[in-house]
Amino acid sequence: MSVVPVPPHTRWVPDPRGGWRGVRVSAHPEAGVVVVSVWRSDECVATARLRPGEAADLASALTASLAELAEAAETAETGPVARQRAG
């Protein structure tokens, strides 16, 4: 087994379910890609090599998803059921 050094610009995002699961995002300027890798414990189980435009599309999709979650949370806080509980 060989040990590969972690690229300097790497971000680890843990999975809230725990179990040392998560996603690692690494810039690889020498290859012109961003690598998104899925990890379980110390094992990489999947990767996606994204060109800049593809990475931007992913960032846009994540942003849209976050906006959708925020809107759903706001609706839950101010919707008819929430108003009935408050009143």
LUMMAR-506338 format. One record per residue (C-alpha): residue number from 1; residue in one letter; x, y, z. Coordinates in nm, 4 decimals. Layout:
BEGIN
  seq  type         x         y         z
  NUM     A         X         Y         Z
...
***
This chain:
BEGIN
  seq  type         x         y         z
    1     M    0.0000    0.0000    0.0000
    2     S    0.1327    0.3438   -0.0883
    3     V    0.0572    0.6600    0.1037
    4     V   -0.0506    0.9551   -0.1079
    5     P   -0.0004    1.2995    0.0484
    6     V   -0.3108    1.5118    0.0946
    7     P   -0.3090    1.8091   -0.1450
    8     P   -0.2561    2.1416    0.0354
    9     H   -0.5971    2.2860   -0.0608
   10     T   -0.8220    2.0094    0.0682
   11     R   -1.1520    2.0382    0.2506
   12     W   -1.3027    1.7528    0.4542
   13     V   -1.6808    1.7519    0.5032
   14     P   -1.7948    1.4866    0.7523
   15     D   -2.1163    1.2921    0.7026
   16     P   -2.3519    1.3701    0.9936
   17     R   -2.4294    0.9976    1.0238
   18     G   -2.0770    0.9479    1.1574
   19     G   -1.8753    0.6340    1.1100
   20     W   -1.5818    0.8274    0.9654
   21     R   -1.7781    0.8827    0.6457
   22     G   -1.7451    1.1998    0.4491
   23     V   -1.6499    1.3840    0.1356
   24     R   -1.3118    1.5326    0.0566
   25     V   -1.2698    1.8095   -0.1994
   26     S   -0.9201    1.8716   -0.3362
   27     A   -0.7874    2.1145   -0.5947
   28     H   -0.5358    1.9669   -0.8377
   29     P   -0.4055    2.2655   -1.0364
   30     E   -0.1444    2.0525   -1.2116
   31     A   -0.4286    1.8508   -1.3710
   32     G   -0.6763    2.1390   -1.3993
   33     V   -0.9406    1.9575   -1.1946
   34     V   -1.1133    1.9487   -0.8604
   35     V   -1.1477    1.5994   -0.7159
   36     V   -1.4480    1.5103   -0.5030
   37     S   -1.3909    1.1846   -0.3175
   38     V   -1.6206    0.9816   -0.0939
   39     W   -1.4605    0.8169    0.2092
   40     R   -1.5538    0.5461    0.4579
   41     S   -1.3015    0.5309    0.7397
   42     D   -0.9635    0.5515    0.5698
   43     E   -1.0844    0.4066    0.2387
   44     C   -1.1700    0.6139   -0.0669
   45     V   -1.4752    0.4455   -0.2209
   46     A   -1.5500    0.6837   -0.5098
   47     T   -1.4078    0.9849   -0.6897
   48     A   -1.5195    1.2399   -0.9452
   49     R   -1.2684    1.4556   -1.1318
   50     L   -1.4402    1.7817   -1.2218
   51     R   -1.3191    2.0409   -1.4694
   52     P   -1.3734    2.4024   -1.3568
   53     G   -1.7090    2.4389   -1.5352
   54     E   -1.8351    2.1131   -1.3891
   55     A   -1.7211    2.2166   -1.0410
   56     A   -1.9055    2.5469   -1.0877
   57     D   -2.2199    2.3545   -1.1886
   58     L   -2.1885    2.1438   -0.8722
   59     A   -2.1426    2.4569   -0.6585
   60     S   -2.4523    2.6077   -0.8207
   61     A   -2.6543    2.2919   -0.7524
   62     L   -2.5409    2.2898   -0.3889
   63     T   -2.6345    2.6572   -0.3530
   64     A   -2.9797    2.5963   -0.5023
   65     S   -3.0322    2.2995   -0.2707
   66     L   -2.9354    2.5067    0.0337
   67     A   -3.1780    2.7801   -0.0727
   68     E   -3.4523    2.5182   -0.1057
   69     L   -3.3789    2.3877    0.2457
   70     A   -3.3853    2.7409    0.3876
   71     E   -3.7156    2.8132    0.2148
   72     A   -3.8677    2.4900    0.3486
   73     A   -3.7484    2.5734    0.7010
   74     E   -3.8926    2.9235    0.6761
   75     T   -4.2255    2.7860    0.5537
   76     A   -4.2314    2.5382    0.8422
   77     E   -4.1713    2.8226    1.0897
   78     T   -4.4362    3.0564    0.9444
   79     G   -4.6845    2.8167    0.7819
   80     P   -5.0406    2.7475    0.9039
   81     V   -4.9381    2.4695    1.1456
   82     A   -4.6686    2.6871    1.3052
   83     R   -4.9169    2.9748    1.3420
   84     Q   -5.1722    2.7434    1.5077
   85     R   -4.9128    2.6284    1.7620
   86     A   -4.8124    2.9881    1.8369
   87     G   -5.1669    3.1166    1.8706
***
